[in-house]
Amino acid sequence: MNGNEVIAKLKAAGWTLARINGSHHVMVKGSQSVSVPVHGKRDLKPGLLVGIARQTGVKLK
């Protein structure tokens, strides 16, 4: 799963794109924020996916 796919799932769950800092897209929902790296079509590592899922509460698999 690459960064763009993660962002699409987060947007479907109500998260919005706050800003882009280099290759990191910062998604926000209320007072929470999470950074999602986007490096083209490269897949994110499993540990990073687990961390983003834990922070956001969105099932990514």
Secondary structure, DSSP 8 states (H G I E B T S, - for coil): -BHHHHHHHHHHTT-EEEEEETTEEEEEETTEEEEEE--TT-B--HHHHHHHHHHH-----
